Amino acid sequence: RPPSAEGRALYEECMAALPPSPPVVGRQPELAGMTAALRSAAPDRPAALVLRGAPGIGKSTLCRELAALAQDAGWRVATVTAGPARGAYAALSALVHQLISRDRTLLERLPGSARAVLAPLTALAGPGPAPGELTRHMVIGAVHRLLAAHRGVRGVLLVVDDAQLADEATVEACEQLVRACGELPVLVALAYRTESAPQALARAVAGLDRAGRCTTIEVGPLAVAEVAALVGAAADPGRGSRGV
């Protein structure tokens, strides 16, 4: 049986609590692009950051670096690695669960109607009667309210790794969150395998790009010197560098 949204969110929290990893080998252009995306996100202009490339090229490492950069800058960060489809909003549910688990006071700032919509996504928002059949408009509105309810943070970063496996409802919600202005800067990062991107994901990214809301970083192979440095670090763990 696939893990529940709560189980996956707990796993992501445990991974986030591990000791920090050593610096990345190379990737200066990618790191500069990620830093610029964080700095340019504004309440009146939420944005998306796309990291795409071949399998094993280093997208997950860059996602971890992005999360670290955001946390150091005072952002609230929620990350999820998408898996095979387990129903609508599977990946989004894990992100919502993480945000609420890290700040339970968020629920106190939400109207009852929004909490009722979030209840089917995470048990942390319940118990409470569900508002009948959930529409995407209702879910996106409730999550938008949840993001706006944050206090004392620079912004909110949502990271979806392996986004090519994310359910279509999550992809659409992420796109709409980038299109909706709020009280805090919001950055949605999507990392995926270029050749495996489903049509819904490709359309969402293309639409955000046309709207000027998307920074796309094509993650390519490391330079020869960087590969040599990475191999040297693997042979000597005390040097502790990574690049992919």
Phi, psi and chi 1 to 4 in degrees:
 res  aa     phi    psi   chi1   chi2   chi3   chi4
   1 ARG       -  131.2  179.0 -177.9  176.9 -177.5
   2 PRO   -63.0  150.3  -19.4   32.1      -      -
   3 PRO   -65.4  149.4   23.8  -33.5      -      -
   4 SER   -73.9  169.6   63.6      -      -      -
   5 ALA   -61.2  -38.9      -      -      -      -
   6 GLU   -65.9  -39.5  -72.4   79.7    4.0      -
   7 GLY   -66.1  -42.6      -      -      -      -
   8 ARG   -65.8  -39.5 -179.7  173.7  -72.9  -84.5
   9 ALA   -63.8  -39.2      -      -      -      -
  10 LEU   -63.7  -41.3  178.7   59.0      -      -
  11 TYR   -60.7  -44.9  169.2   79.4      -      -
  12 GLU   -63.1  -38.1  -61.7  -69.4  -16.7      -
  13 GLU   -64.6  -41.2  -70.8  179.8   27.4      -
  14 CYS   -64.7  -41.6  -68.4      -      -      -
  15 MET   -63.1  -38.3  -68.1  -62.7  -68.5      -
  16 ALA   -67.6  -23.8      -      -      -      -
  17 ALA   -84.5   -6.5      -      -      -      -
  18 LEU   -65.4  156.8  -68.1  175.0      -      -
  19 PRO   -57.1  148.5  -23.2   32.6      -      -
  20 PRO   -61.2  145.9   21.0  -32.0      -      -
  21 SER   -82.8  156.6  -58.7      -      -      -
  22 PRO   -68.3  169.1   22.9  -32.6      -      -
  23 PRO   -60.3  155.4  -22.2   33.2      -      -
  24 VAL   -76.1  146.3  170.2      -      -      -
  25 VAL   -84.5  124.8  169.6      -      -      -
  26 GLY    65.7 -146.7      -      -      -      -
  27 ARG    66.6   23.5  -59.3  -61.4 -171.5 -162.6
  28 GLN   -58.4  -44.4  -81.9   72.0   30.2      -
  29 PRO   -61.1  -41.3  -23.1   34.8      -      -
  30 GLU   -65.2  -43.7  -67.9   86.7  -12.5      -
  31 LEU   -63.4  -39.4  -65.9  172.0      -      -
  32 ALA   -64.1  -41.2      -      -      -      -
  33 GLY   -64.6  -40.1      -      -      -      -
  34 MET   -66.3  -42.2  -64.9 -169.9  -55.0      -
  35 THR   -62.2  -41.6  -59.4      -      -      -
  36 ALA   -64.6  -37.8      -      -      -      -
  37 ALA   -64.4  -40.2      -      -      -      -
  38 LEU   -64.0  -44.0  -78.8  169.4      -      -
  39 ARG   -70.4  -29.4  -69.5  177.4  176.3  172.8
  40 SER   -86.3  -17.6   62.5      -      -      -
  41 ALA   -64.3  135.0      -      -      -      -
  42 ALA  -140.1  159.1      -      -      -      -
  43 PRO   -54.4  -37.0  -26.5   35.6      -      -
  44 ASP   -91.0    5.7   61.6  -15.4      -      -
  45 ARG  -152.3   71.6 -164.9  166.9 -175.8   78.8
  46 PRO   -61.3  158.8   22.7  -32.5      -      -
  47 ALA  -143.8  165.8      -      -      -      -
  48 ALA  -118.3  147.7      -      -      -      -
  49 LEU  -124.7  123.1  171.6   65.3      -      -
  50 VAL  -109.9  127.3  168.3      -      -      -
  51 LEU  -116.1  114.8  -58.8  167.4      -      -
  52 ARG  -138.0  149.7   61.1 -170.2 -178.4 -167.3
  53 GLY   174.3 -171.3      -      -      -      -
  54 ALA   -73.6  162.4      -      -      -      -
  55 PRO   -58.8  137.7  -22.6   32.6      -      -
  56 GLY    74.0   11.4      -      -      -      -
  57 ILE   -81.7  -16.5 -157.8   69.0      -      -
  58 GLY   123.8   13.8      -      -      -      -
  59 LYS   -64.9  -41.3  -59.9 -178.0  -63.1  -63.2
  60 SER   -66.5  -37.3  -65.5      -      -      -
  61 THR   -62.0  -42.3  -66.2      -      -      -
  62 LEU   -67.0  -34.5  -70.1  174.0      -      -
  63 CYS   -60.9  -43.0  -76.3      -      -      -
  64 ARG   -64.7  -39.3  -69.3 -168.3  -67.8  -88.9
  65 GLU   -65.6  -40.2  -71.5  -60.8  -47.7      -
  66 LEU   -61.0  -44.7  174.8   63.7      -      -
  67 ALA   -60.7  -41.7      -      -      -      -
  68 ALA   -65.6  -42.7      -      -      -      -
  69 LEU   -59.6  -44.1  -72.7  170.2      -      -
  70 ALA   -66.3  -44.1      -      -      -      -
  71 GLN   -62.4  -41.4  -72.2  173.3  -21.2      -
  72 ASP   -62.6  -28.6  -71.2  -14.8      -      -
  73 ALA   -89.7    3.8      -      -      -      -
  74 GLY    90.7   18.1      -      -      -      -
  75 TRP   -87.3  152.1  -72.9   59.7      -      -
  76 ARG   -87.3  129.8  176.5   61.8   47.1   79.6
  77 VAL  -121.9  134.9  178.9      -      -      -
  78 ALA  -130.3  132.0      -      -      -      -
  79 THR  -129.8  147.9   65.6      -      -      -
  80 VAL  -147.1  144.2   63.2      -      -      -
  81 THR  -103.1  114.2  -59.5      -      -      -
  82 ALA   -68.1  149.8      -      -      -      -
  83 GLY  -126.2 -175.7      -      -      -      -
  84 PRO   -52.6  144.3  -25.9   34.9      -      -
  85 ALA   -50.9  129.1      -      -      -      -
  86 ARG  -125.5   26.0  -60.1 -175.4  -52.4  -82.4
  87 GLY   111.8  169.1      -      -      -      -
  88 ALA   -63.9  140.3      -      -      -      -
  89 TYR    66.2   24.2  -55.1  114.3      -      -
  90 ALA   -60.9  -52.1      -      -      -      -
  91 ALA   -68.6  -40.4      -      -      -      -
  92 LEU   -62.6  -38.2 -176.3   65.7      -      -
  93 SER   -59.8  -41.2  -65.0      -      -      -
  94 ALA   -64.7  -38.9      -      -      -      -
  95 LEU   -64.9  -44.8  -66.0  171.8      -      -
  96 VAL   -61.7  -43.0  167.8      -      -      -
  97 HIS   -60.1  -43.6 -175.5   88.1      -      -
  98 GLN   -62.0  -46.1  -74.8 -176.1   44.5      -
  99 LEU   -60.0  -45.4  -68.0  174.7      -      -
 100 ILE   -70.6  -37.7  -63.3  175.4      -      -
 101 SER   -64.9  -27.2   66.9      -      -      -
 102 ARG   -87.7  -15.2  -69.4  169.0 -173.3  170.9
 103 ASP  -153.9   90.1 -175.8    0.0      -      -
 104 ARG   -66.7  -18.4  -66.5  -64.6 -171.6   93.4
 105 THR   -69.7  -12.6   65.0      -      -      -
 106 LEU   -57.8  -40.6  -68.7  172.0      -      -
 107 LEU   -63.8  -32.1  -66.9  174.3      -      -
 108 GLU   -67.1  -21.2  -60.3  172.6    4.3      -
 109 ARG   -95.7    3.5  -55.1 -175.2 -167.4  112.9
 110 LEU  -104.8  144.1  -64.1  179.5      -      -
 111 PRO   -67.5  158.7   24.8  -33.5      -      -
 112 GLY   -57.9  -34.9      -      -      -      -
 113 SER   -63.5  -38.5   57.4      -      -      -
 114 ALA   -70.1  -41.0      -      -      -      -
 115 ARG   -62.1  -37.5  -66.9 -163.8  -59.7  -89.2
 116 ALA   -65.1  -35.6      -      -      -      -
 117 VAL   -70.3  -37.3  171.5      -      -      -
 118 LEU   -75.5  -22.1  -63.9  176.4      -      -
 119 ALA   -55.4  -42.1      -      -      -      -
 120 PRO   -68.4  -16.7  -21.7   35.0      -      -
 121 LEU   -85.6  -32.7  -57.0 -175.7      -      -
 122 THR  -152.5  139.7  171.3      -      -      -
 123 ALA   -65.5  -19.3      -      -      -      -
 124 LEU   -65.2  -23.8  -64.8 -179.7      -      -
 125 ALA   -87.6   -9.6      -      -      -      -
 126 GLY  -102.9 -170.6      -      -      -      -
 127 PRO   -76.7  161.3   30.5  -35.0      -      -
 128 GLY   172.1  153.3      -      -      -      -
 129 PRO   -68.4  132.2   25.7  -34.1      -      -
 130 ALA   -71.9  146.2      -      -      -      -
 131 PRO   -80.8   45.3   32.1  -35.6      -      -
 132 GLY    73.3 -151.3      -      -      -      -
 133 GLU   -71.6  126.9 -176.9  177.9   -2.2      -
 134 LEU   -79.2  132.6  -66.2 -179.7      -      -
 135 THR  -101.3  159.7   66.1      -      -      -
 136 ARG   -63.7  -34.0  -65.5 -170.6  178.8 -173.7
 137 HIS   -60.6  -42.2  176.2   76.1      -      -
 138 MET   -65.8  -44.2  -66.9  165.3   61.3      -
 139 VAL   -65.1  -47.7  171.6      -      -      -
 140 ILE   -62.0  -40.4  -66.4  167.0      -      -
 141 GLY   -63.3  -42.3      -      -      -      -
 142 ALA   -67.5  -41.2      -      -      -      -
 143 VAL   -67.1  -37.9  174.9      -      -      -
 144 HIS   -60.8  -41.5 -175.0 -103.8      -      -
 145 ARG   -63.2  -38.8  -75.8  178.2  174.2  -92.4
 146 LEU   -63.0  -42.8 -179.7   69.1      -      -
 147 LEU   -63.0  -43.2  -60.4 -179.2      -      -
 148 ALA   -68.4  -19.4      -      -      -      -
 149 ALA   -78.2   -8.2      -      -      -      -
 150 HIS   -66.7  144.2  -78.7   79.2      -      -
 151 ARG  -131.7  147.6  -60.5  -70.9 -176.1  -89.5
 152 GLY    72.1   20.7      -      -      -      -
 153 VAL  -127.7  157.6  -63.4      -      -      -
 154 ARG   -71.9  -35.9  169.2   68.7  177.9   81.4
 155 GLY  -176.9 -173.8      -      -      -      -
 156 VAL  -125.7  126.5 -179.4      -      -      -
 157 LEU  -110.8  125.9  168.8   66.5      -      -
 158 LEU  -112.9  123.9  -55.2  177.9      -      -
 159 VAL  -117.1  125.2 -179.1      -      -      -
 160 VAL  -118.6  104.2 -177.9      -      -      -
 161 ASP   -87.0  156.4 -163.8    6.2      -      -
 162 ASP    52.2   43.9  -79.6  -14.3      -      -
 163 ALA   -64.0  -15.7      -      -      -      -
 164 GLN   -65.2  -16.2   75.4  -83.6   -1.3      -
 165 LEU   -99.7   -5.0  -61.8  176.2      -      -
 166 ALA   -68.1  147.0      -      -      -      -
 167 ASP   -68.8  154.5   57.7  -83.2      -      -
 168 GLU   -61.2  -35.3 -174.0  172.3  -24.7      -
 169 ALA   -64.9  -39.7      -      -      -      -
 170 THR   -64.3  -42.9  -70.7      -      -      -
 171 VAL   -60.5  -45.4  170.7      -      -      -
 172 GLU   -64.7  -39.6 -179.5  177.6  -15.1      -
 173 ALA   -63.0  -43.0      -      -      -      -
 174 CYS   -61.1  -42.4  -72.4      -      -      -
 175 GLU   -61.0  -45.1  177.9 -173.6    5.3      -
 176 GLN   -69.4  -33.2  -65.7  -54.7  -42.5      -
 177 LEU   -64.3  -34.5  -70.7  172.9      -      -
 178 VAL   -70.5  -27.0  173.0      -      -      -
 179 ARG   -86.4  -10.2  -66.6 -179.7 -179.0  -85.5
 180 ALA  -103.3  124.7      -      -      -      -
 181 CYS   -75.8  155.4  -61.4      -      -      -
 182 GLY  -150.4 -158.9      -      -      -      -
 183 GLU   -93.6  -12.5  -60.7  178.7   14.5      -
 184 LEU  -132.1  153.9  -79.1  173.7      -      -
 185 PRO   -63.0  138.9  -22.6   33.8      -      -
 186 VAL  -128.6  131.1  172.0      -      -      -
 187 LEU  -126.3  125.3 -179.0   64.2      -      -
 188 VAL  -109.0  118.8  177.0      -      -      -
 189 ALA  -105.1  130.3      -      -      -      -
 190 LEU  -123.3  118.3  -56.9  170.4      -      -
 191 ALA  -112.9  129.4      -      -      -      -
 192 TYR  -156.4  162.6   60.2   88.2      -      -
 193 ARG   -78.4  122.8  -60.6  178.9  179.4 -177.4
 194 THR   -55.5  -46.9  -52.6      -      -      -
 195 GLU   -74.7  -12.2   77.6  -74.5   -6.3      -
 196 SER  -105.6    3.5  -57.7      -      -      -
 197 ALA   -65.9  122.5      -      -      -      -
 198 PRO   -70.0  165.6   25.2  -32.7      -      -
 199 GLN   -59.7  -39.8  -71.4 -173.6   -4.6      -
 200 ALA   -61.1  -42.0      -      -      -      -
 201 LEU   -68.8  -44.5  178.7   58.0      -      -
 202 ALA   -61.0  -41.2      -      -      -      -
 203 ARG   -65.4  -42.3  -76.1 -163.6  -55.4  -92.6
 204 ALA   -61.9  -46.2      -      -      -      -
 205 VAL   -64.8  -42.4  170.9      -      -      -
 206 ALA   -63.0  -40.1      -      -      -      -
 207 GLY   -65.7  -41.5      -      -      -      -
 208 LEU   -68.0  -35.2  -68.2  173.7      -      -
 209 ASP   -64.7  -43.7 -174.0   59.6      -      -
 210 ARG   -63.1  -32.0  -73.1 -166.7  -60.6  -89.8
 211 ALA   -81.5   -1.5      -      -      -      -
 212 GLY    72.3   25.2      -      -      -      -
 213 ARG  -109.2   10.1  -64.7  -69.5 -176.6   94.1
 214 CYS  -131.6  130.7 -175.9      -      -      -
 215 THR  -106.5  121.2  -62.7      -      -      -
 216 THR  -110.0  127.8  -60.9      -      -      -
 217 ILE  -115.6  115.8  -63.3  176.8      -      -
 218 GLU   -83.8  112.5  -57.1  -72.2   -8.3      -
 219 VAL   -88.8  110.2 -175.6      -      -      -
 220 GLY  -104.5 -175.7      -      -      -      -
 221 PRO   -70.0  157.8   24.4  -33.8      -      -
 222 LEU   -71.0  156.0  -66.9  169.3      -      -
 223 ALA   -69.2  161.0      -      -      -      -
 224 VAL   -56.7  -44.8  173.4      -      -      -
 225 ALA   -64.2  -35.4      -      -      -      -
 226 GLU   -70.3  -38.0  -65.4  167.1  -16.0      -
 227 VAL   -62.8  -41.0  172.3      -      -      -
 228 ALA   -62.2  -41.5      -      -      -      -
 229 ALA   -65.2  -38.4      -      -      -      -
 230 LEU   -67.2  -42.4 -175.7   62.0      -      -
 231 VAL   -64.0  -40.0  171.2      -      -      -
 232 GLY   -62.9  -38.3      -      -      -      -
 233 ALA   -67.6  -36.2      -      -      -      -
 234 ALA   -67.1  -36.0      -      -      -      -
 235 ALA   -73.0  -26.6      -      -      -      -
 236 ASP  -127.3   86.8  180.0    8.5      -      -
 237 PRO   -55.7  -22.9  -23.5   33.7      -      -
 238 GLY   -65.7  -21.5      -      -      -      -
 239 ARG   -75.9  -29.9  -67.1  174.2   61.0 -176.5
 240 GLY    55.4   50.2      -      -      -      -
 241 SER  -115.6  155.6  -65.4      -      -      -
 242 ARG  -140.6  158.5   73.3 -174.7 -169.9  -75.9
 243 GLY  -140.2  -14.5      -      -      -      -
 244 VAL  -130.3      -  -63.9      -      -      -
